[in-house]
Amino acid sequence: MVAAIKNKGSRRSGSKPSSKPKKKHEPEKITLLSAEESFRIAWKEAQRGETKPIAQLWDESS
């Protein structure tokens, strides 16, 4: 399914931790895909039959 959020700042396994001291609470930085790019990806998934019944989507959201 569509992964419309790209995680920024995540470390690869095996990488060294940052030498900068962490702030007490630093919000996670994310970048959303543009609406056009998100639609393009979802449209291709739908054309390939990668869909879920609406009832299943409701079950996953709770």
C-alpha positions as CSV (number, residue, x, y, z in Angstrom):
1,M,0.0,0.0,0.0
2,V,1.0,3.7,-0.3
3,A,3.8,4.8,2.0
4,A,3.1,8.5,1.8
5,I,5.4,9.6,4.5
6,K,9.2,9.5,4.2
7,N,11.0,9.3,7.6
8,K,13.8,11.9,7.8
9,G,16.7,11.5,10.2
10,S,16.4,7.7,10.8
11,R,19.7,6.0,11.2
12,R,20.8,2.9,9.3
13,S,21.8,-0.1,11.4
14,G,25.4,0.0,12.3
15,S,25.8,3.7,12.0
16,K,27.3,5.7,14.9
17,P,25.1,7.8,17.1
18,S,25.2,11.5,16.7
19,S,27.8,13.3,18.8
20,K,25.3,16.2,19.3
21,P,23.6,16.2,22.6
22,K,19.9,15.5,22.3
23,K,17.3,18.0,23.4
24,K,14.8,16.9,26.0
25,H,12.0,16.5,23.4
26,E,12.8,16.8,19.8
27,P,9.9,16.2,17.4
28,E,10.4,13.6,14.7
29,K,10.8,15.3,11.3
30,I,8.8,13.9,8.4
31,T,8.2,15.0,4.8
32,L,5.0,14.2,3.1
33,L,4.9,13.3,-0.6
34,S,3.1,15.8,-2.8
35,A,-0.6,15.1,-3.5
36,E,0.3,14.4,-7.1
37,E,3.0,11.8,-6.2
38,S,0.8,10.2,-3.6
39,F,-2.0,9.8,-6.1
40,R,0.3,8.5,-8.8
41,I,1.6,5.7,-6.5
42,A,-1.9,4.8,-5.3
43,W,-3.3,4.8,-8.9
44,K,-0.6,2.3,-9.9
45,E,-1.3,0.1,-6.9
46,A,-5.0,0.1,-7.8
47,Q,-4.3,-0.8,-11.4
48,R,-2.2,-3.8,-10.2
49,G,-5.1,-4.9,-7.9
50,E,-3.3,-4.0,-4.7
51,T,-6.5,-3.0,-2.9
52,K,-8.2,-3.8,0.4
53,P,-11.9,-4.1,1.3
54,I,-13.2,-1.0,3.1
55,A,-14.2,-3.1,6.1
56,Q,-10.6,-4.2,6.5
57,L,-9.4,-0.6,6.3
58,W,-11.8,0.3,9.1
59,D,-10.6,-2.6,11.2
60,E,-6.9,-1.5,10.8
61,S,-7.6,2.1,11.9
62,S,-8.9,1.2,15.3
